[in-house]
């Protein structure tokens, strides 16, 4: 349990119940719902887009620190299929943000050996956004370190429907049997299918801003993920906050529906 001290419209982590340890397991895959950019800006009487811009600086900090800690995959919920409902000015800014972000950050990512991936319905993004995304992926494709995976124009329900449609088409083409479908084969058709099998499902999901819901994010993949909610807005989420979230994960009893010994089943 974290306690927060309000200070100048910012939530500061005061203390954590758990201590982070590099000696304990670090999640191989962390997924983050980056929430609270707009409220961060409004609390400072700034336009909402100022919060999104500051949020990109947080992405840089958290990416570097996650890589330093040994995280293998960092999946960030950047823009959902429902976010198109926002005001046009905000949507247009968000579509320009990847262009500015990648143009300035890709050299650093290459230096850090970070590989960029983007999952979602990229074909519906504006052309300039698509080009920035493809360029970042191309320029970092040979990097072998942390995979920085952006969920951009992504929605999990749509992802699952698309996977079903693709799998059905493949079965028909090969005259396959529906009984051939397993959890593993279905997972191959999800948007995380490009990842190695042992890295597809996040061990830890973090959501900032105090909201405690999943918001159509990785519904299949997070079946057994540990969830961590923090009141800190995304622009305020820093390296210490990431370590606090991991410390909480390190102190969870992950049993995946089983029990560890006979005593626990009594």
PyMOL commands that set and color helices and strands:
alter all, ss='L'
color gray80, all
select helices_A, chain A and resi 37-43+48-69+83-85+88-111+122-124+127-140+156-173+178-180+183-187+197-199+234-236+239-250+262-265
alter helices_A, ss='H'
color red, helices_A
select strands_A, chain A and resi 2-7+10-16+29-33+73-80+115-119+147-154+204-207+226-229
alter strands_A, ss='S'
color yellow, strands_A
deselect
rebuild
show_as cartoon
